Amino acid sequence: MWFVLACAAAVVAIAAPAAVSASSSTTTSVASLESGLLQQLNSVRTDHGVSALRLNAKLAVAAEQHSREMADDGYFQHSSFDGTSFSDRIAKWYPFANYRTWVVGENLLWSSPSVEPSGAVAMWMRSPAHRANILNPRWREIGIGAVYSTSAGGAFTHLPVTIITTDFGVRR
């Protein structure tokens, strides 16, 4: 049985750091999915005349942390489990200090049991909000966090799930 849900957001924000939740031992990173997503996203952007995104290690940590938290705490939304906004959460890892401009955006996706990079990007491209984030020429950097959980609770009803967070950013 396949379930897929995606969600998108973008914001201009200056914010304070958020708390980090603990990881579950049944949740593991999917590095091959992350690298495939970067390749697919940049291919789509190039096909549409938009500059490729550079992987940013700090955005990657923010994305990974959020995907793990959603799997561990059984929810699916941009805000953290404690209600912290996505921009506040990202600011902890991707700070705005010493920059005149700080802008972040985020795409989320979950699938049971798994998803290929091309499939994830195709789903996002069919959604106007996700497509807008992917093709937004303002984004310069990205962090991708993909995790697989053998039995995520809460909103995922103890299904095996793959959860992806892509955090887009630009600082100038």
Backbone as JSON Lines, residues from 0, in Angstrom:
{"i":0,"aa":"M","n":[0.84,-1.17,0.0],"ca":[0.0,0.0,0.0],"c":[0.89,1.24,0.0]}
{"i":1,"aa":"W","n":[0.62,2.17,-0.87],"ca":[1.4,3.4,-0.98],"c":[0.6,4.57,-0.43]}
{"i":2,"aa":"F","n":[1.23,5.38,0.37],"ca":[0.66,6.64,0.82],"c":[1.7,7.7,0.57]}
{"i":3,"aa":"V","n":[1.29,8.83,0.07],"ca":[2.21,9.93,-0.16],"c":[1.51,11.22,0.23]}
{"i":4,"aa":"L","n":[2.2,12.06,0.96],"ca":[1.68,13.36,1.29],"c":[2.82,14.35,1.19]}
{"i":5,"aa":"A","n":[2.54,15.51,0.64],"ca":[3.56,16.54,0.48],"c":[3.03,17.86,0.99]}
{"i":6,"aa":"C","n":[3.96,18.73,1.39],"ca":[3.6,20.02,1.95],"c":[4.7,21.02,1.62]}
{"i":7,"aa":"A","n":[4.35,22.31,1.35],"ca":[5.35,23.32,0.99],"c":[5.13,24.6,1.77]}
{"i":8,"aa":"A","n":[6.24,25.32,2.02],"ca":[6.16,26.63,2.69],"c":[7.37,27.46,2.31]}
{"i":9,"aa":"A","n":[7.21,28.76,2.36],"ca":[8.32,29.69,2.15],"c":[8.07,30.91,3.02]}
{"i":10,"aa":"V","n":[9.14,31.52,3.5],"ca":[9.0,32.67,4.38],"c":[10.27,33.51,4.37]}
{"i":11,"aa":"V","n":[10.12,34.79,4.6],"ca":[11.24,35.66,4.89],"c":[11.18,35.84,6.39]}
{"i":12,"aa":"A","n":[12.26,35.49,7.08],"ca":[12.19,35.52,8.53],"c":[13.54,35.79,9.16]}
{"i":13,"aa":"I","n":[13.48,36.33,10.34],"ca":[14.62,36.44,11.24],"c":[14.09,35.88,12.54]}
{"i":14,"aa":"A","n":[14.75,34.83,13.06],"ca":[14.16,34.1,14.16],"c":[15.19,33.54,15.12]}
{"i":15,"aa":"A","n":[14.71,33.05,16.26],"ca":[15.56,32.44,17.28],"c":[15.61,30.93,17.09]}
{"i":16,"aa":"P","n":[16.62,30.26,17.65],"ca":[16.75,28.81,17.53],"c":[15.61,28.04,18.19]}
{"i":17,"aa":"A","n":[15.41,26.81,17.72],"ca":[14.41,25.91,18.28],"c":[15.08,24.72,18.94]}
{"i":18,"aa":"A","n":[14.33,23.96,19.71],"ca":[14.85,22.78,20.39],"c":[14.96,21.61,19.43]}
{"i":19,"aa":"V","n":[15.78,20.63,19.77],"ca":[15.99,19.44,18.96],"c":[15.41,18.24,19.7]}
{"i":20,"aa":"S","n":[14.69,17.37,19.01],"ca":[14.15,16.17,19.64],"c":[15.1,15.0,19.48]}
{"i":21,"aa":"A","n":[14.88,13.97,20.24],"ca":[15.72,12.77,20.21],"c":[15.41,11.92,18.99]}
{"i":22,"aa":"S","n":[16.38,11.11,18.57],"ca":[16.21,10.22,17.42],"c":[15.71,8.86,17.86]}
{"i":23,"aa":"S","n":[15.06,8.16,16.96],"ca":[14.6,6.8,17.21],"c":[15.59,5.82,16.6]}
{"i":24,"aa":"S","n":[15.79,4.69,17.28],"ca":[16.74,3.71,16.76],"c":[16.22,3.01,15.51]}
{"i":25,"aa":"T","n":[14.92,3.13,15.21],"ca":[14.36,2.5,14.01],"c":[14.36,3.46,12.82]}
{"i":26,"aa":"T","n":[14.94,4.64,12.99],"ca":[14.97,5.64,11.93],"c":[16.4,5.79,11.42]}
{"i":27,"aa":"T","n":[16.58,5.66,10.1],"ca":[17.92,5.77,9.53],"c":[17.92,6.75,8.36]}
{"i":28,"aa":"S","n":[19.06,7.38,8.14],"ca":[19.22,8.3,7.01],"c":[19.28,7.51,5.71]}
{"i":29,"aa":"V","n":[18.88,8.18,4.63],"ca":[18.92,7.57,3.3],"c":[19.76,8.5,2.42]}
{"i":30,"aa":"A","n":[21.09,8.39,2.54],"ca":[22.02,9.26,1.83],"c":[21.88,9.15,0.31]}
{"i":31,"aa":"S","n":[21.64,7.95,-0.19],"ca":[21.51,7.79,-1.65],"c":[20.28,8.53,-2.17]}
{"i":32,"aa":"L","n":[19.21,8.55,-1.4],"ca":[18.01,9.3,-1.78],"c":[18.32,10.79,-1.77]}
{"i":33,"aa":"E","n":[19.03,11.26,-0.77],"ca":[19.38,12.67,-0.68],"c":[20.22,13.13,-1.88]}
{"i":34,"aa":"S","n":[21.23,12.36,-2.23],"ca":[22.08,12.76,-3.37],"c":[21.3,12.68,-4.68]}
{"i":35,"aa":"G","n":[20.44,11.68,-4.82],"ca":[19.61,11.58,-6.01],"c":[18.62,12.73,-6.13]}
{"i":36,"aa":"L","n":[18.08,13.17,-4.99],"ca":[17.16,14.31,-5.0],"c":[17.87,15.58,-5.43]}
{"i":37,"aa":"L","n":[19.07,15.8,-4.94],"ca":[19.82,17.0,-5.34],"c":[20.04,16.99,-6.85]}
{"i":38,"aa":"Q","n":[20.43,15.86,-7.38],"ca":[20.65,15.74,-8.82],"c":[19.36,16.0,-9.6]}
{"i":39,"aa":"Q","n":[18.26,15.39,-9.18],"ca":[16.97,15.56,-9.86],"c":[16.46,17.0,-9.77]}
{"i":40,"aa":"L","n":[16.56,17.6,-8.59],"ca":[16.1,18.98,-8.42],"c":[16.9,19.94,-9.29]}
{"i":41,"aa":"N","n":[18.22,19.74,-9.33],"ca":[19.06,20.61,-10.16],"c":[18.8,20.39,-11.65]}
{"i":42,"aa":"S","n":[18.49,19.18,-12.04],"ca":[18.15,18.91,-13.43],"c":[16.88,19.65,-13.83]}
{"i":43,"aa":"V","n":[15.87,19.6,-12.97],"ca":[14.61,20.3,-13.24],"c":[14.85,21.8,-13.3]}
{"i":44,"aa":"R","n":[15.62,22.33,-12.35],"ca":[15.9,23.77,-12.34],"c":[16.64,24.18,-13.61]}
{"i":45,"aa":"T","n":[17.64,23.41,-14.01],"ca":[18.4,23.72,-15.22],"c":[17.5,23.68,-16.45]}
{"i":46,"aa":"D","n":[16.62,22.68,-16.52],"ca":[15.67,22.57,-17.64],"c":[14.75,23.78,-17.74]}
{"i":47,"aa":"H","n":[14.52,24.46,-16.62],"ca":[13.65,25.63,-16.59],"c":[14.45,26.94,-16.54]}
{"i":48,"aa":"G","n":[15.74,26.87,-16.83],"ca":[16.57,28.07,-16.9],"c":[16.89,28.7,-15.55]}
{"i":49,"aa":"V","n":[16.84,27.89,-14.48],"ca":[17.12,28.38,-13.13],"c":[18.45,27.79,-12.66]}
{"i":50,"aa":"S","n":[19.23,28.59,-11.96],"ca":[20.54,28.14,-11.47],"c":[20.42,26.93,-10.57]}
{"i":51,"aa":"A","n":[21.42,26.07,-10.63],"ca":[21.49,24.89,-9.78],"c":[21.69,25.31,-8.32]}
{"i":52,"aa":"L","n":[21.22,24.47,-7.41],"ca":[21.37,24.7,-5.98],"c":[22.67,24.07,-5.48]}
{"i":53,"aa":"R","n":[23.31,24.75,-4.54],"ca":[24.5,24.2,-3.87],"c":[24.05,23.56,-2.57]}
{"i":54,"aa":"L","n":[24.6,22.39,-2.27],"ca":[24.31,21.74,-1.01],"c":[24.96,22.54,0.1]}
{"i":55,"aa":"N","n":[24.2,22.86,1.15],"ca":[24.7,23.57,2.3],"c":[24.61,22.64,3.51]}
{"i":56,"aa":"A","n":[25.74,22.4,4.16],"ca":[25.79,21.45,5.28],"c":[24.88,21.86,6.43]}
{"i":57,"aa":"K","n":[24.77,23.15,6.69],"ca":[23.92,23.62,7.8],"c":[22.44,23.42,7.49]}
{"i":58,"aa":"L","n":[22.04,23.69,6.25],"ca":[20.66,23.42,5.86],"c":[20.38,21.92,5.87]}
{"i":59,"aa":"A","n":[21.38,21.12,5.52],"ca":[21.22,19.66,5.53],"c":[20.97,19.16,6.94]}
{"i":60,"aa":"V","n":[21.68,19.71,7.92],"ca":[21.45,19.32,9.32],"c":[20.04,19.7,9.75]}
{"i":61,"aa":"A","n":[19.6,20.9,9.38],"ca":[18.23,21.33,9.72],"c":[17.2,20.39,9.12]}
{"i":62,"aa":"A","n":[17.39,20.03,7.85],"ca":[16.45,19.15,7.16],"c":[16.45,17.75,7.77]}
{"i":63,"aa":"E","n":[17.63,17.22,8.02],"ca":[17.76,15.88,8.62],"c":[17.1,15.84,10.0]}
{"i":64,"aa":"Q","n":[17.37,16.85,10.8],"ca":[16.8,16.9,12.15],"c":[15.28,16.91,12.09]}
{"i":65,"aa":"H","n":[14.72,17.67,11.15],"ca":[13.27,17.76,11.07],"c":[12.65,16.44,10.59]}
{"i":66,"aa":"S","n":[13.25,15.82,9.59],"ca":[12.73,14.53,9.12],"c":[12.76,13.5,10.24]}
{"i":67,"aa":"R","n":[13.85,13.46,10.99],"ca":[13.96,12.51,12.13],"c":[12.91,12.81,13.19]}
{"i":68,"aa":"E","n":[12.74,14.1,13.5],"ca":[11.76,14.47,14.52],"c":[10.35,14.06,14.1]}
{"i":69,"aa":"M","n":[10.0,14.28,12.83],"ca":[8.67,13.89,12.37],"c":[8.47,12.38,12.48]}
{"i":70,"aa":"A","n":[9.49,11.61,12.12],"ca":[9.39,10.15,12.23],"c":[9.29,9.72,13.69]}
{"i":71,"aa":"D","n":[10.14,10.28,14.54],"ca":[10.17,9.89,15.95],"c":[8.91,10.3,16.7]}
{"i":72,"aa":"D","n":[8.37,11.48,16.37],"ca":[7.22,12.0,17.11],"c":[5.89,11.78,16.39]}
{"i":73,"aa":"G","n":[5.92,11.2,15.19],"ca":[4.71,10.8,14.5],"c":[3.82,11.93,14.01]}
{"i":74,"aa":"Y","n":[4.43,12.95,13.42],"ca":[3.63,14.03,12.86],"c":[4.23,14.44,11.52]}
{"i":75,"aa":"F","n":[3.45,15.22,10.74],"ca":[3.9,15.67,9.43],"c":[3.44,17.1,9.23]}
{"i":76,"aa":"Q","n":[4.35,18.04,9.47],"ca":[4.05,19.46,9.25],"c":[5.34,20.26,9.29]}
{"i":77,"aa":"H","n":[5.27,21.49,8.83],"ca":[6.45,22.35,8.78],"c":[6.89,22.78,10.18]}
{"i":78,"aa":"S","n":[5.97,23.05,11.05],"ca":[6.32,23.44,12.41],"c":[6.91,22.24,13.14]}
{"i":79,"aa":"S","n":[7.75,22.52,14.12],"ca":[8.29,21.46,14.97],"c":[7.2,20.89,15.86]}
{"i":80,"aa":"F","n":[7.47,19.77,16.48],"ca":[6.51,19.11,17.34],"c":[6.05,20.03,18.47]}
{"i":81,"aa":"D","n":[6.96,20.89,18.95],"ca":[6.62,21.81,20.04],"c":[5.96,23.09,19.54]}
{"i":82,"aa":"G","n":[5.66,23.18,18.24],"ca":[4.98,24.34,17.69],"c":[5.91,25.42,17.14]}
{"i":83,"aa":"T","n":[7.22,25.23,17.26],"ca":[8.18,26.19,16.73],"c":[8.02,26.26,15.21]}
{"i":84,"aa":"S","n":[7.99,27.47,14.66],"ca":[7.84,27.62,13.21],"c":[9.03,27.03,12.46]}
{"i":85,"aa":"F","n":[8.8,26.69,11.2],"ca":[9.9,26.11,10.43],"c":[11.04,27.11,10.27]}
{"i":86,"aa":"S","n":[10.74,28.39,10.14],"ca":[11.8,29.38,9.97],"c":[12.65,29.51,11.25]}
{"i":87,"aa":"D","n":[12.01,29.44,12.41],"ca":[12.77,29.46,13.67],"c":[13.66,28.22,13.79]}
{"i":88,"aa":"R","n":[13.11,27.08,13.4],"ca":[13.88,25.82,13.45],"c":[15.09,25.9,12.53]}
{"i":89,"aa":"I","n":[14.89,26.35,11.3],"ca":[15.99,26.43,10.34],"c":[17.04,27.44,10.79]}
{"i":90,"aa":"A","n":[16.6,28.54,11.39],"ca":[17.53,29.59,11.83],"c":[18.54,29.08,12.85]}
{"i":91,"aa":"K","n":[18.18,28.07,13.61],"ca":[19.12,27.49,14.58],"c":[20.36,26.95,13.86]}
{"i":92,"aa":"W","n":[20.16,26.36,12.7],"ca":[21.24,25.71,11.95],"c":[21.81,26.6,10.86]}
{"i":93,"aa":"Y","n":[21.0,27.46,10.32],"ca":[21.35,28.32,9.17],"c":[21.1,29.77,9.61]}
{"i":94,"aa":"P","n":[22.0,30.31,10.42],"ca":[21.75,31.61,11.06],"c":[21.77,32.78,10.09]}
{"i":95,"aa":"F","n":[21.11,33.84,10.51],"ca":[20.99,35.03,9.69],"c":[21.96,36.13,10.1]}
{"i":96,"aa":"A","n":[22.71,35.93,11.17],"ca":[23.64,36.96,11.67],"c":[24.6,37.41,10.57]}
{"i":97,"aa":"N","n":[24.85,38.71,10.51],"ca":[25.78,39.34,9.57],"c":[25.31,39.31,8.12]}
{"i":98,"aa":"Y","n":[24.05,39.03,7.88],"ca":[23.5,39.07,6.53],"c":[22.39,40.11,6.47]}
{"i":99,"aa":"R","n":[22.26,40.81,5.36],"ca":[21.17,41.76,5.17],"c":[19.88,41.05,4.81]}
{"i":100,"aa":"T","n":[20.0,39.97,4.06],"ca":[18.84,39.2,3.61],"c":[18.97,37.76,4.07]}
{"i":101,"aa":"W","n":[17.89,37.22,4.59],"ca":[17.83,35.83,5.02],"c":[16.45,35.33,4.65]}
{"i":102,"aa":"V","n":[16.38,34.35,3.75],"ca":[15.09,33.82,3.29],"c":[15.21,32.3,3.25]}
{"i":103,"aa":"V","n":[14.17,31.61,3.73],"ca":[14.16,30.15,3.7],"c":[12.81,29.64,3.2]}
{"i":104,"aa":"G","n":[12.82,28.45,2.65],"ca":[11.61,27.77,2.21],"c":[11.77,26.28,2.46]}
{"i":105,"aa":"E","n":[10.69,25.55,2.36],"ca":[10.76,24.13,2.69],"c":[9.72,23.34,1.91]}
{"i":106,"aa":"N","n":[10.12,22.18,1.43],"ca":[9.2,21.19,0.87],"c":[9.31,19.94,1.73]}
{"i":107,"aa":"L","n":[8.18,19.31,1.98],"ca":[8.12,18.05,2.73],"c":[7.42,16.99,1.9]}
{"i":108,"aa":"L","n":[7.76,15.74,2.16],"ca":[7.08,14.64,1.51],"c":[7.23,13.4,2.38]}
{"i":109,"aa":"W","n":[6.18,12.61,2.48],"ca":[6.33,11.3,3.08],"c":[5.66,10.26,2.2]}
{"i":110,"aa":"S","n":[6.25,9.08,2.2],"ca":[5.76,8.01,1.35],"c":[5.9,6.69,2.11]}
{"i":111,"aa":"S","n":[4.95,5.8,1.91],"ca":[5.05,4.48,2.52],"c":[4.95,3.45,1.41]}
{"i":112,"aa":"P","n":[5.97,2.62,1.3],"ca":[7.12,2.52,2.19],"c":[8.33,3.36,1.76]}
{"i":113,"aa":"S","n":[8.45,3.65,0.46],"ca":[9.64,4.36,0.0],"c":[9.29,5.18,-1.25]}
{"i":114,"aa":"V","n":[10.28,5.93,-1.73],"ca":[10.1,6.73,-2.93],"c":[11.46,6.92,-3.59]}
{"i":115,"aa":"E","n":[11.47,6.96,-4.91],"ca":[12.7,7.23,-5.66],"c":[12.84,8.74,-5.84]}
{"i":116,"aa":"P","n":[14.06,9.25,-6.06],"ca":[14.24,10.68,-6.27],"c":[13.36,11.25,-7.38]}
{"i":117,"aa":"S","n":[13.3,10.55,-8.52],"ca":[12.49,11.05,-9.64],"c":[11.01,11.09,-9.28]}
{"i":118,"aa":"G","n":[10.55,10.12,-8.51],"ca":[9.15,10.09,-8.08],"c":[8.82,11.22,-7.13]}
{"i":119,"aa":"A","n":[9.71,11.5,-6.19],"ca":[9.5,12.6,-5.24],"c":[9.43,13.93,-5.99]}
{"i":120,"aa":"V","n":[10.38,14.16,-6.88],"ca":[10.41,15.42,-7.62],"c":[9.18,15.54,-8.52]}
{"i":121,"aa":"A","n":[8.77,14.45,-9.14],"ca":[7.57,14.48,-9.98],"c":[6.34,14.85,-9.17]}
{"i":122,"aa":"M","n":[6.2,14.3,-7.97],"ca":[5.05,14.66,-7.12],"c":[5.1,16.13,-6.74]}
{"i":123,"aa":"W","n":[6.26,16.61,-6.34],"ca":[6.39,18.02,-5.98],"c":[6.07,18.93,-7.17]}
{"i":124,"aa":"M","n":[6.52,18.55,-8.36],"ca":[6.29,19.39,-9.54],"c":[4.81,19.45,-9.93]}
{"i":125,"aa":"R","n":[4.01,18.49,-9.52],"ca":[2.57,18.51,-9.8],"c":[1.8,19.4,-8.81]}
{"i":126,"aa":"S","n":[2.46,19.84,-7.76],"ca":[1.84,20.7,-6.76],"c":[2.31,22.13,-6.97]}
{"i":127,"aa":"P","n":[1.4,23.09,-7.18],"ca":[1.82,24.47,-7.45],"c":[2.76,25.06,-6.39]}
{"i":128,"aa":"A","n":[2.5,24.82,-5.11],"ca":[3.35,25.39,-4.06],"c":[4.75,24.76,-4.05]}
{"i":129,"aa":"H","n":[4.81,23.44,-4.23],"ca":[6.12,22.77,-4.26],"c":[6.9,23.17,-5.5]}
{"i":130,"aa":"R","n":[6.2,23.21,-6.62],"ca":[6.83,23.61,-7.88],"c":[7.42,25.01,-7.77]}
{"i":131,"aa":"A","n":[6.67,25.91,-7.14],"ca":[7.14,27.29,-6.96],"c":[8.43,27.32,-6.14]}
{"i":132,"aa":"N","n":[8.5,26.52,-5.09],"ca":[9.73,26.45,-4.29],"c":[10.89,25.9,-5.12]}
{"i":133,"aa":"I","n":[10.65,24.83,-5.84],"ca":[11.71,24.19,-6.63],"c":[12.25,25.13,-7.7]}
{"i":134,"aa":"L","n":[11.36,25.87,-8.35],"ca":[11.77,26.72,-9.47],"c":[12.05,28.17,-9.07]}
{"i":135,"aa":"N","n":[12.0,28.47,-7.79],"ca":[12.23,29.84,-7.32],"c":[13.7,30.22,-7.57]}
{"i":136,"aa":"P","n":[13.96,31.21,-8.41],"ca":[15.34,31.58,-8.72],"c":[16.09,32.23,-7.56]}
{"i":137,"aa":"R","n":[15.37,32.64,-6.53],"ca":[16.03,33.26,-5.37],"c":[16.85,32.25,-4.58]}
{"i":138,"aa":"W","n":[16.42,30.98,-4.55],"ca":[17.15,29.97,-3.77],"c":[18.54,29.73,-4.36]}
{"i":139,"aa":"R","n":[19.52,29.69,-3.5],"ca":[20.9,29.43,-3.9],"c":[21.44,28.15,-3.27]}
{"i":140,"aa":"E","n":[20.88,27.8,-2.1],"ca":[21.4,26.66,-1.34],"c":[20.25,25.76,-0.93]}
{"i":141,"aa":"I","n":[20.6,24.51,-0.63],"ca":[19.6,23.53,-0.21],"c":[20.22,22.57,0.79]}
{"i":142,"aa":"G","n":[19.39,22.08,1.69],"ca":[19.73,20.97,2.57],"c":[18.65,19.94,2.41]}
{"i":143,"aa":"I","n":[19.05,18.68,2.33],"ca":[18.08,17.6,2.13],"c":[18.26,16.58,3.24]}
{"i":144,"aa":"G","n":[17.16,16.24,3.89],"ca":[17.17,15.22,4.94],"c":[16.13,14.16,4.63]}
{"i":145,"aa":"A","n":[16.58,12.98,4.29],"ca":[15.69,11.85,4.0],"c":[15.93,10.75,5.02]}
{"i":146,"aa":"V","n":[14.87,10.3,5.66],"ca":[14.99,9.22,6.63],"c":[13.97,8.13,6.33]}
{"i":147,"aa":"Y","n":[14.31,6.93,6.75],"ca":[13.41,5.79,6.63],"c":[13.15,5.26,8.04]}
{"i":148,"aa":"S","n":[11.89,5.06,8.36],"ca":[11.51,4.49,9.65],"c":[10.76,3.2,9.4]}
{"i":149,"aa":"T","n":[11.13,2.17,10.14],"ca":[10.48,0.87,9.97],"c":[9.05,0.85,10.49]}
{"i":150,"aa":"S","n":[8.74,1.74,11.44],"ca":[7.39,1.76,12.02],"c":[7.16,3.09,12.72]}
{"i":151,"aa":"A","n":[6.88,4.12,11.95],"ca":[6.64,5.44,12.54],"c":[5.21,5.51,13.07]}
{"i":152,"aa":"G","n":[5.06,6.02,14.27],"ca":[3.75,6.09,14.9],"c":[2.98,7.34,14.5]}
{"i":153,"aa":"G","n":[2.0,7.68,15.33],"ca":[1.23,8.89,15.14],"c":[0.55,8.94,13.78]}
{"i":154,"aa":"A","n":[0.8,10.03,13.06],"ca":[0.18,10.25,11.75],"c":[0.53,9.16,10.74]}
{"i":155,"aa":"F","n":[1.61,8.43,10.99],"ca":[2.07,7.41,10.05],"c":[1.54,6.01,10.39]}
{"i":156,"aa":"T","n":[0.74,5.91,11.42],"ca":[0.05,4.69,11.84],"c":[0.92,3.43,11.85]}
{"i":157,"aa":"H","n":[2.15,3.57,12.31],"ca":[3.11,2.47,12.44],"c":[3.46,1.79,11.13]}
{"i":158,"aa":"L","n":[3.33,2.53,10.04],"ca":[3.76,2.04,8.74],"c":[5.25,2.29,8.57]}
{"i":159,"aa":"P","n":[5.9,1.51,7.71],"ca":[7.25,1.89,7.31],"c":[7.13,3.12,6.4]}
{"i":160,"aa":"V","n":[7.91,4.16,6.67],"ca":[7.79,5.39,5.9],"c":[9.16,5.98,5.57]}
{"i":161,"aa":"T","n":[9.17,6.7,4.46],"ca":[10.3,7.54,4.09],"c":[9.81,8.97,4.18]}
{"i":162,"aa":"I","n":[10.56,9.8,4.91],"ca":[10.18,11.19,5.12],"c":[11.31,12.06,4.58]}
{"i":163,"aa":"I","n":[10.95,13.05,3.77],"ca":[11.94,13.94,3.15],"c":[11.63,15.38,3.52]}
{"i":164,"aa":"T","n":[12.66,16.1,3.97],"ca":[12.59,17.54,4.16],"c":[13.64,18.17,3.25]}
{"i":165,"aa":"T","n":[13.23,19.15,2.45],"ca":[14.19,19.94,1.68],"c":[14.07,21.37,2.17]}
{"i":166,"aa":"D","n":[15.18,21.89,2.68],"ca":[15.22,23.28,3.16],"c":[16.01,24.12,2.18]}
{"i":167,"aa":"F","n":[15.33,25.12,1.61],"ca":[15.93,26.04,0.65],"c":[16.35,27.3,1.38]}
{"i":168,"aa":"G","n":[17.43,27.94,0.93],"ca":[17.83,29.17,1.58],"c":[18.68,30.07,0.71]}
{"i":169,"aa":"V","n":[18.72,31.33,1.15],"ca":[19.61,32.32,0.56],"c":[19.95,33.33,1.67]}
{"i":170,"aa":"R","n":[21.21,33.67,1.75],"ca":[21.67,34.71,2.67],"c":[22.57,35.64,1.88]}
{"i":171,"aa":"R","n":[22.37,36.95,2.07],"ca":[23.2,37.94,1.38],"c":[23.54,39.05,2.33]}
